[in-house]
Amino acid sequence: MKNLENMSLHDSWKQFPIILKESNPNYKQWYEDEKKILLDHLSDVPIYRINHIGSTSVPGLVAKPTVDILLELAQPYSLDAITRILRPSWNVMSKNDDEGTLDLNRGYTPAGFADKVFHLHIKPAGDWEELYFRDYLSTHTEIARQYGELKLSLEKKFKHNRGAYTAAKTGFVTTYTQKAREEFGGRYRPTII
């Protein structure tokens, strides 16, 4: 079987299609359990904040059954050191040394998705849009419903093209992230780094 990190984008999209499922109340516990493990493994890393983000963090929202975690770090930190710590159980999706970001996944196997799937997004402490969008959907159920309908329509069109699926949602996400920033101000602006 192919090494997942060496798999072409086309093969990856075929092996791991867009699959949406109804909201699962267990996602919150999956996040909490994984958060504890991460905090234990990264005890020497300057963690600023950790959050459950993405559609699985919004109650009642249809979602890919993937728990997204945003891990923000205070400066300074080493992506190489973090990768070495997490590498035994996480696959590197992308790494950007200039921006200080690292994206990893767990639960992608040569046979397809595992029972629990995670994406870990490591970034420097910031005022990240993902947090605002999550909060907006959590407090505006009609907008969350519209977003779910959009995702379901896109799942049919782009089942094997994650890039196109994500791009097709961008306008919606951008619009409501801006509204969230207007409503919630700078609630996630780092205060001490």
VEXMI-55088 format. One line per field, with one value per residue: x, y, z of N, C-alpha, C in turn. Coordinates in nm, 4 decimals, m for minus. Layout:
<pts>
nX = (X, ...)
nY = (Y, ...)
nZ = (Z, ...)
caX = (X, ...)
caY = (Y, ...)
caZ = (Z, ...)
cX = (X, ...)
cY = (Y, ...)
cZ = (Z, ...)
</pts>
This chain:
<pts>
nX = (0.0832, 0.0324, 0.2462, 0.1066, 0.1880, 0.3307, 0.1478, m0.0201, m0.2034, m0.4404, m0.4780, m0.5066, m0.7462, m0.9206, m0.8946, m0.9755, m1.2571, m1.4960, m1.7110, m2.0054, m2.1676, m2.4388, m2.4545, m2.2565, m2.2796, m2.0597, m1.8306, m1.7366, m1.6328, m1.4353, m1.2630, m1.1933, m1.0620, m0.8457, m0.7243, m0.6224, m0.4263, m0.2572, m0.1728, m0.0308, 0.1756, 0.2999, 0.4090, 0.6383, 0.6277, 0.5543, 0.2476, m0.0182, m0.2987, m0.5708, m0.8176, m1.1305, m1.2328, m1.3962, m1.6579, m1.7420, m1.7379, m1.9602, m2.2720, m2.5192, m2.4584, m2.4122, m2.1327, m1.7986, m1.6747, m1.4517, m1.2478, m1.1406, m0.8634, m0.7327, m0.4251, m0.2565, 0.0502, 0.2817, 0.5521, 0.9034, 0.9082, 0.9718, 0.9019, 1.0109, 1.0884, 0.8379, 0.7177, 0.8784, 0.8015, 0.5276, 0.5138, 0.5152, 0.2423, 0.0985, 0.0360, 0.2125, 0.0643, 0.1070, 0.3657, 0.4877, 0.7518, 0.8125, 0.5724, 0.5232, 0.3540, 0.1870, 0.0300, m0.1390, m0.2562, m0.4572, m0.5779, m0.6135, m0.5792, m0.4139, m0.6270, m0.8383, m1.0542, m1.0139, m1.1963, m1.1986, m1.1099, m0.8740, m0.7727, m0.4998, m0.4136, m0.1507, m0.0443, 0.1009, 0.0155, m0.2786, m0.5358, m0.7460, m0.9473, m1.0991, m1.1949, m1.3780, m1.5666, m1.6642, m1.7856, m1.9818, m2.1512, m2.2340, m2.3936, m2.5819, m2.8180, m2.9713, m2.8008, m2.6064, m2.7597, m2.8015, m2.5381, m2.4865, m2.6625, m2.5456, m2.2986, m2.3855, m2.4885, m2.2556, m2.1050, m2.2037, m2.1246, m1.8450, m1.7220, m1.4828, m1.2889, m1.1345, m1.0140, m1.1691, m1.4140, m1.3629, m1.2931, m1.5366, m1.6884, m1.5787, m1.6672, m1.9036, m1.8011, m1.6166, m1.7851, m1.9474, m1.7578, m1.6550, m1.8827, m1.8939, m1.6593, m1.7300, m1.9416, m1.8324, m1.6043, m1.2616, m1.2269, m1.0564, m0.8046, m0.4693, m0.3542, m0.1306, 0.1849)
nY = (m0.1194, 0.2306, 0.4825, 0.7183, 0.9869, 1.0237, 1.0059, 1.1056, 1.4118, 1.3722, 1.0918, 1.0887, 1.2347, 1.0580, 0.8292, 0.9338, 1.0536, 1.3317, 1.3089, 1.3575, 1.3758, 1.3498, 1.5618, 1.4657, 1.3973, 1.3014, 1.4179, 1.6378, 1.5169, 1.3589, 1.5615, 1.6721, 1.4538, 1.4190, 1.6673, 1.6541, 1.4564, 1.5823, 1.8086, 1.6800, 1.5481, 1.7693, 1.9179, 2.0700, 2.2655, 2.5999, 2.6568, 2.8607, 2.8691, 2.6397, 2.5036, 2.3599, 2.3505, 2.4121, 2.2316, 2.0168, 2.1258, 2.2743, 2.2598, 2.0407, 2.0742, 1.9482, 1.7535, 1.6714, 1.3802, 1.4657, 1.5828, 1.8997, 2.0715, 2.3617, 2.4675, 2.7036, 2.8712, 3.0309, 3.2538, 3.1857, 2.8986, 2.5674, 2.4213, 2.1893, 2.0489, 2.0086, 1.8529, 1.6226, 1.5307, 1.4741, 1.3130, 1.0213, 0.9441, 1.1124, 1.2347, 1.4452, 1.7039, 1.9571, 2.2056, 2.5169, 2.6990, 2.9721, 3.1024, 2.9789, 2.7588, 2.4423, 2.1597, 1.8703, 1.5286, 1.2640, 0.9364, 0.8766, 0.6109, 0.3419, 0.1864, 0.3571, 0.5903, 0.5977, 0.5075, 0.7342, 1.0559, 1.3149, 1.6542, 1.8566, 2.1814, 2.3820, 2.6929, 3.0239, 3.2225, 3.4066, 3.6107, 3.4349, 3.3448, 3.1090, 3.0689, 3.2767, 3.2224, 2.9724, 3.0511, 3.2250, 3.0568, 2.8911, 3.0576, 3.1563, 2.9943, 2.9687, 3.0511, 2.8568, 2.6380, 2.7000, 2.6879, 2.4156, 2.3090, 2.4107, 2.2755, 2.0093, 2.0150, 2.0641, 1.8416, 1.6414, 1.7330, 1.7556, 1.5272, 1.3835, 1.5787, 1.7669, 2.0190, 2.1755, 2.1560, 2.2914, 2.5449, 2.6212, 2.6791, 2.9045, 3.1769, 3.1939, 3.1329, 3.3435, 3.5701, 3.5336, 3.5117, 3.7669, 3.9043, 3.7910, 3.8913, 4.1604, 4.1445, 4.0188, 4.1560, 4.1912, 3.9417, 3.7211, 3.8179, 3.7925, 3.8438, 3.8284, 3.7389)
nZ = (0.0000, m0.0561, 0.0816, 0.2874, 0.3103, 0.0798, m0.1172, m0.4130, m0.4708, m0.6166, m0.5851, m0.3089, m0.2722, m0.3924, m0.2323, 0.0126, 0.0256, 0.0213, 0.2787, 0.4362, 0.7493, 0.9848, 1.2743, 1.5533, 1.8869, 2.0226, 1.9232, 2.0707, 2.3011, 2.1829, 2.1024, 2.3555, 2.4745, 2.2980, 2.3233, 2.5863, 2.5521, 2.3659, 2.5142, 2.7125, 2.5650, 2.4525, 2.6566, 2.7024, 2.5161, 2.4157, 2.4582, 2.3682, 2.3296, 2.2840, 2.0731, 1.9757, 1.6510, 1.3320, 1.1564, 1.3201, 1.5675, 1.5985, 1.7305, 1.6040, 1.3343, 1.0094, 0.9113, 0.7948, 0.9399, 1.1067, 1.3514, 1.4024, 1.5277, 1.6630, 1.7485, 1.9128, 1.9394, 2.1586, 2.0956, 2.1278, 1.9041, 1.7792, 1.4801, 1.3782, 1.6092, 1.7265, 1.5293, 1.5467, 1.7993, 1.7631, 1.5390, 1.5568, 1.5783, 1.4171, 1.0847, 0.8655, 0.6910, 0.5820, 0.6031, 0.6996, 0.7371, 0.7260, 0.7942, 1.0304, 1.0616, 1.0868, 0.9661, 1.0495, 1.0354, 1.1685, 1.1607, 0.9005, 0.6999, 0.5164, 0.4386, 0.4285, 0.6017, 0.9560, 1.2597, 1.4204, 1.3291, 1.2951, 1.2461, 1.2961, 1.3471, 1.3667, 1.4734, 1.5048, 1.7932, 1.7427, 1.5876, 1.4799, 1.1985, 1.1921, 1.4491, 1.4866, 1.2838, 1.3678, 1.6140, 1.5187, 1.3665, 1.5726, 1.7240, 1.5507, 1.4337, 1.1988, 0.9956, 1.0243, 0.9473, 0.6762, 0.5894, 0.6278, 0.4360, 0.2032, 0.2099, 0.1827, m0.0771, m0.2187, m0.1583, m0.3238, m0.5763, m0.5578, m0.4484, m0.4731, m0.4808, m0.2882, m0.2881, m0.4686, m0.3397, m0.0974, m0.2006, m0.3154, m0.0945, 0.0065, m0.0372, 0.1190, 0.3743, 0.4087, 0.4020, 0.6346, 0.8303, 0.8333, 0.9236, 1.1756, 1.2899, 1.3023, 1.4828, 1.7124, 1.7750, 1.8749, 2.0068, 2.0082, 1.9867, 2.0665, 2.3978, 2.5646, 2.4707)
caX = (0.0000, 0.1066, 0.2740, 0.0081, 0.2519, 0.3821, 0.0352, m0.0527, m0.3263, m0.5514, m0.4981, m0.5557, m0.8882, m0.9951, m0.8907, m1.0411, m1.3570, m1.5800, m1.8232, m2.0703, m2.2556, m2.5126, m2.3776, m2.2353, m2.2481, m1.9314, m1.7181, m1.6835, m1.5492, m1.3160, m1.1751, m1.1413, m0.9657, m0.7262, m0.6624, m0.5432, m0.3084, m0.1677, m0.1122, 0.0674, 0.2905, 0.3635, 0.4213, 0.7518, 0.6047, 0.4830, 0.1105, m0.0943, m0.4424, m0.6129, m0.9618, m1.2031, m1.2839, m1.4558, m1.8003, m1.7733, m1.7461, m2.0875, m2.3805, m2.6250, m2.4154, m2.3609, m1.9873, m1.7100, m1.6481, m1.3120, m1.2373, m1.0338, m0.8088, m0.6415, m0.3288, m0.1807, 0.1730, 0.3529, 0.6866, 0.9471, 0.8856, 1.0361, 0.8135, 1.0809, 1.0796, 0.6980, 0.6972, 0.9425, 0.7202, 0.3965, 0.5276, 0.4787, 0.0998, 0.0369, 0.0941, 0.2277, m0.0037, 0.1820, 0.4488, 0.5358, 0.8427, 0.8039, 0.4522, 0.5189, 0.2345, 0.2032, m0.0982, m0.1209, m0.3798, m0.4525, m0.6993, m0.6082, m0.5056, m0.4123, m0.7582, m0.9410, m1.0660, m1.0312, m1.3194, m1.1818, m1.0196, m0.8404, m0.6806, m0.4372, m0.3628, m0.0617, m0.0167, 0.1371, m0.1005, m0.3320, m0.6789, m0.7745, m1.0826, m1.1707, m1.2613, m1.4933, m1.6668, m1.7246, m1.8744, m2.0969, m2.2424, m2.2893, m2.4929, m2.6780, m2.8550, m3.0213, m2.6823, m2.5476, m2.8431, m2.7689, m2.4044, m2.5025, m2.7246, m2.4432, m2.2022, m2.4485, m2.4961, m2.1192, m2.0565, m2.2428, m2.0470, m1.6997, m1.6926, m1.3427, m1.2049, m1.1370, m0.9771, m1.2857, m1.5145, m1.3242, m1.3017, m1.6773, m1.7435, m1.5017, m1.7483, m1.9916, m1.7179, m1.5611, m1.8944, m1.9931, m1.6451, m1.6518, m1.9936, m1.8540, m1.5615, m1.8050, m2.0233, m1.7576, m1.4854, m1.1328, m1.2293, m0.9483, m0.6760, m0.3833, m0.3276, 0.0079, 0.2577)
caY = (0.0000, 0.3558, 0.5667, 0.8261, 1.1175, 1.0312, 0.9879, 1.2247, 1.4787, 1.3028, 0.9637, 1.1194, 1.2712, 0.9368, 0.7418, 0.9996, 1.1432, 1.4145, 1.2341, 1.4377, 1.3007, 1.4300, 1.5991, 1.3575, 1.4574, 1.2508, 1.4974, 1.7210, 1.4313, 1.3244, 1.6772, 1.6829, 1.3451, 1.4484, 1.7848, 1.6071, 1.3861, 1.6827, 1.8885, 1.5943, 1.5278, 1.8969, 1.9909, 2.1621, 2.3587, 2.7180, 2.6612, 2.9804, 2.8386, 2.5252, 2.5110, 2.2753, 2.4361, 2.3382, 2.1979, 1.9259, 2.2045, 2.3476, 2.1652, 2.0224, 2.0999, 1.8368, 1.7725, 1.5584, 1.3315, 1.4970, 1.6841, 1.9953, 2.1329, 2.4729, 2.4787, 2.8270, 2.8697, 3.1549, 3.2534, 3.1136, 2.7537, 2.4981, 2.3265, 2.0612, 1.9801, 1.9661, 1.7419, 1.5029, 1.4842, 1.4246, 1.2270, 0.8791, 0.9152, 1.2105, 1.2521, 1.5850, 1.7417, 2.0706, 2.2764, 2.6429, 2.7564, 3.1192, 3.1449, 2.9092, 2.6749, 2.2990, 2.0899, 1.7264, 1.4517, 1.1311, 0.8633, 0.8431, 0.4849, 0.2869, 0.1260, 0.4616, 0.6610, 0.5237, 0.5441, 0.8719, 1.1286, 1.4469, 1.7469, 1.9450, 2.3013, 2.4508, 2.8275, 3.1174, 3.2866, 3.5082, 3.6427, 3.3470, 3.3474, 2.9857, 3.0851, 3.3647, 3.1521, 2.8744, 3.1196, 3.2803, 2.9462, 2.8394, 3.1509, 3.1907, 2.8606, 2.9743, 3.0566, 2.7223, 2.5508, 2.7332, 2.6352, 2.2713, 2.2821, 2.4366, 2.1656, 1.8888, 2.0297, 2.0559, 1.7038, 1.5663, 1.7812, 1.7508, 1.4176, 1.3415, 1.6954, 1.8496, 2.1556, 2.2428, 2.1607, 2.4010, 2.6719, 2.6551, 2.7291, 3.0205, 3.2993, 3.1850, 3.1400, 3.4788, 3.6621, 3.5206, 3.5398, 3.9131, 3.9402, 3.7491, 3.9886, 4.2814, 4.1184, 3.9748, 4.2383, 4.1220, 3.8498, 3.6233, 3.8849, 3.7525, 3.9502, 3.8148, 3.6373)
caZ = (0.0000, m0.0676, 0.1964, 0.2789, 0.2920, m0.0572, m0.2068, m0.4916, m0.4299, m0.6835, m0.5158, m0.1743, m0.2816, m0.4263, m0.1146, 0.1251, m0.0339, 0.1075, 0.3362, 0.5397, 0.8394, 1.0825, 1.3926, 1.6480, 2.0170, 2.0718, 1.8736, 2.1792, 2.3865, 2.1047, 2.1130, 2.4927, 2.4944, 2.2193, 2.3843, 2.7008, 2.4996, 2.3074, 2.6210, 2.7793, 2.4767, 2.4199, 2.7839, 2.6972, 2.4049, 2.4671, 2.4064, 2.4048, 2.3358, 2.2035, 2.0508, 1.8807, 1.5441, 1.2216, 1.1652, 1.4316, 1.6916, 1.5964, 1.7584, 1.5057, 1.1968, 0.9306, 0.9045, 0.7737, 1.0758, 1.1359, 1.4561, 1.3764, 1.6486, 1.6416, 1.8573, 1.8948, 2.0178, 2.1876, 2.0374, 2.0082, 1.9015, 1.6681, 1.4115, 1.3660, 1.7383, 1.7431, 1.4361, 1.6045, 1.9116, 1.7189, 1.4214, 1.5674, 1.5621, 1.3274, 0.9519, 0.8267, 0.5675, 0.5288, 0.6993, 0.6451, 0.8363, 0.7229, 0.8667, 1.1591, 1.0655, 1.0657, 0.9605, 1.0608, 1.0478, 1.2270, 1.1270, 0.7585, 0.6930, 0.3803, 0.4099, 0.4330, 0.7288, 1.0818, 1.3295, 1.4671, 1.2411, 1.3483, 1.1803, 1.3939, 1.2820, 1.4597, 1.4244, 1.6115, 1.8553, 1.6528, 1.5879, 1.3670, 1.1441, 1.2232, 1.5786, 1.4663, 1.2035, 1.4582, 1.7089, 1.4467, 1.3359, 1.6983, 1.7788, 1.4454, 1.3855, 1.0611, 0.9091, 1.0325, 0.8633, 0.5369, 0.5625, 0.6141, 0.3048, 0.1019, 0.2138, 0.1270, m0.2233, m0.2714, m0.1417, m0.4435, m0.6908, m0.5400, m0.3563, m0.4853, m0.5082, m0.1669, m0.3215, m0.5266, m0.2328, m0.0076, m0.2747, m0.3377, 0.0319, 0.0505, m0.0335, 0.2356, 0.4950, 0.4176, 0.4365, 0.7733, 0.9189, 0.8466, 1.0132, 1.3105, 1.3395, 1.3357, 1.6014, 1.8297, 1.7986, 1.8756, 2.1213, 2.0058, 1.9726, 2.1776, 2.4945, 2.6131, 2.3930)
cX = (0.0870, 0.1294, 0.1834, 0.0714, 0.3085, 0.2724, 0.0091, m0.1837, m0.4475, m0.5824, m0.5547, m0.7048, m0.9745, m1.0064, m0.9727, m1.1426, m1.4260, m1.6980, m1.8794, m2.1646, m2.3282, m2.4233, m2.3727, m2.1989, m2.1153, m1.8121, m1.6553, m1.5925, m1.4231, m1.2140, m1.1118, m1.0359, m0.8348, m0.6509, m0.5732, m0.4145, m0.2079, m0.0963, m0.0068, 0.1940, 0.3689, 0.3859, 0.5374, 0.7397, 0.5229, 0.3425, 0.0407, m0.2422, m0.4691, m0.7650, m1.0097, m1.2645, m1.3498, m1.5984, m1.8346, m1.7822, m1.8783, m2.2013, m2.4846, m2.5836, m2.3638, m2.2125, m1.9185, m1.6766, m1.5006, m1.3095, m1.1148, m0.9941, m0.7126, m0.5552, m0.2418, m0.0625, 0.2262, 0.4926, 0.7898, 0.9123, 0.9493, 0.9381, 0.8801, 1.0721, 0.9378, 0.6683, 0.7576, 0.8591, 0.5930, 0.4039, 0.4911, 0.3299, 0.0268, 0.1110, 0.1009, 0.1562, 0.0694, 0.2571, 0.4995, 0.6206, 0.8333, 0.6859, 0.4404, 0.3976, 0.2672, 0.0638, m0.0718, m0.2577, m0.3518, m0.5844, m0.7142, m0.5219, m0.5025, m0.5461, m0.8706, m0.9431, m1.0784, m1.1627, m1.3155, m1.0754, m1.0004, m0.7545, m0.6300, m0.3711, m0.2811, m0.0219, 0.0368, 0.0102, m0.1481, m0.4811, m0.7425, m0.9224, m1.1639, m1.2500, m1.3871, m1.6042, m1.7392, m1.8259, m1.9989, m2.1982, m2.3084, m2.3986, m2.5986, m2.7203, m2.9081, m2.9040, m2.6125, m2.6274, m2.8130, m2.6319, m2.4100, m2.5628, m2.6250, m2.3448, m2.2600, m2.4580, m2.3575, m2.0613, m2.0859, m2.1557, m1.8983, m1.6544, m1.5444, m1.2503, m1.2149, m1.1051, m1.0953, m1.3974, m1.4868, m1.3390, m1.4468, m1.7452, m1.6849, m1.5835, m1.8374, m1.9108, m1.6641, m1.6668, m1.9292, m1.8797, m1.6343, m1.7638, m1.9600, m1.7541, m1.6300, m1.8832, m1.9402, m1.6308, m1.3582, m1.1228, m1.1165, m0.8112, m0.5888, m0.3524, m0.1843, 0.0740, 0.4024)
cY = (0.1249, 0.4214, 0.6890, 0.9621, 1.1335, 1.0160, 1.1178, 1.2842, 1.4082, 1.1699, 0.9844, 1.1516, 1.1500, 0.8448, 0.7985, 1.1019, 1.2306, 1.3282, 1.3199, 1.3500, 1.3976, 1.4567, 1.4828, 1.4199, 1.4095, 1.3327, 1.5804, 1.6385, 1.3872, 1.4370, 1.6838, 1.5755, 1.3739, 1.5687, 1.7430, 1.5387, 1.4858, 1.7645, 1.8082, 1.5791, 1.6564, 1.9826, 2.0904, 2.2659, 2.4769, 2.7342, 2.7865, 2.9463, 2.7180, 2.5276, 2.4044, 2.3700, 2.3494, 2.2970, 2.1041, 1.9997, 2.2803, 2.2485, 2.1621, 2.0385, 1.9730, 1.8620, 1.6492, 1.5096, 1.3430, 1.6081, 1.7706, 2.0630, 2.2433, 2.4865, 2.6008, 2.8280, 3.0106, 3.1427, 3.2390, 2.9647, 2.6966, 2.3985, 2.1900, 1.9817, 1.9278, 1.8471, 1.6137, 1.4447, 1.4148, 1.3190, 1.0810, 0.8511, 1.0127, 1.2126, 1.4004, 1.6074, 1.8580, 2.1388, 2.4024, 2.7113, 2.9087, 3.1715, 3.0788, 2.8199, 2.5307, 2.2377, 1.9406, 1.6581, 1.3196, 1.0634, 0.8375, 0.7185, 0.4354, 0.2243, 0.2298, 0.5274, 0.5641, 0.5677, 0.6879, 0.9381, 1.2692, 1.5242, 1.8403, 2.0594, 2.3781, 2.5842, 2.9121, 3.1791, 3.4008, 3.5250, 3.5674, 3.3428, 3.2244, 2.9969, 3.1704, 3.2939, 3.0476, 2.9406, 3.1740, 3.1701, 2.8921, 2.9292, 3.1935, 3.0609, 2.8616, 2.9781, 2.9205, 2.6245, 2.5743, 2.6775, 2.4830, 2.2340, 2.3041, 2.3199, 2.0379, 1.8975, 2.0157, 1.9154, 1.6229, 1.6046, 1.7500, 1.6393, 1.3781, 1.4584, 1.7917, 1.9958, 2.2344, 2.2561, 2.2781, 2.5356, 2.7159, 2.7076, 2.8642, 3.1482, 3.3042, 3.2053, 3.2814, 3.5789, 3.6544, 3.5319, 3.6904, 3.9604, 3.9041, 3.8473, 4.1189, 4.2627, 4.0930, 4.0553, 4.1564, 4.0186, 3.7477, 3.6857, 3.8444, 3.8704, 3.9476, 3.7059, 3.6361)
cZ = (0.0000, 0.0667, 0.1843, 0.2535, 0.1517, m0.1618, m0.2842, m0.4418, m0.4897, m0.6137, m0.3757, m0.1770, m0.3149, m0.3043, 0.0016, 0.0731, 0.0715, 0.1502, 0.4482, 0.6200, 0.9308, 1.2032, 1.4919, 1.7833, 2.0758, 2.0253, 1.9843, 2.2698, 2.3129, 2.1162, 2.2522, 2.5200, 2.4214, 2.2749, 2.5012, 2.6542, 2.4435, 2.4153, 2.6964, 2.6942, 2.4507, 2.5443, 2.7852, 2.5854, 2.4576, 2.4068, 2.4595, 2.4249, 2.2467, 2.1952, 1.9540, 1.7781, 1.4377, 1.2519, 1.2799, 1.5642, 1.7035, 1.6185, 1.6463, 1.3610, 1.1294, 0.9080, 0.8499, 0.9152, 1.1130, 1.2388, 1.4265, 1.5067, 1.6070, 1.7661, 1.8288, 1.9915, 2.0406, 2.1273, 2.1485, 2.0186, 1.7758, 1.6063, 1.3977, 1.4958, 1.7607, 1.6525, 1.4917, 1.7185, 1.8627, 1.6086, 1.4431, 1.5441, 1.4688, 1.1944, 0.9200, 0.6935, 0.5015, 0.6421, 0.6314, 0.7520, 0.8413, 0.8042, 1.0041, 1.1733, 1.0301, 1.0694, 0.9585, 1.0614, 1.1153, 1.1963, 0.9782, 0.7478, 0.5483, 0.3405, 0.4070, 0.5700, 0.8457, 1.1461, 1.3802, 1.3809, 1.2978, 1.2492, 1.2889, 1.3183, 1.3857, 1.3970, 1.5388, 1.6699, 1.7662, 1.6692, 1.4709, 1.3289, 1.1820, 1.3537, 1.5649, 1.3892, 1.2887, 1.5513, 1.6400, 1.4160, 1.4624, 1.7547, 1.6771, 1.3759, 1.2428, 0.9624, 0.9095, 0.9457, 0.7153, 0.4979, 0.5442, 0.4797, 0.1916, 0.0963, 0.1536, m0.0256, m0.2865, m0.2590, m0.2674, m0.5637, m0.6799, m0.4464, m0.3570, m0.5226, m0.3904, m0.1960, m0.3756, m0.4228, m0.1397, m0.0770, m0.2923, m0.2109, 0.0720, 0.0608, 0.0891, 0.3631, 0.5145, 0.4612, 0.5837, 0.8748, 0.9403, 0.9394, 1.1577, 1.3694, 1.3799, 1.4657, 1.7269, 1.8571, 1.7950, 1.9856, 2.1229, 1.9826, 2.0901, 2.2692, 2.5461, 2.5311, 2.4381)
</pts>
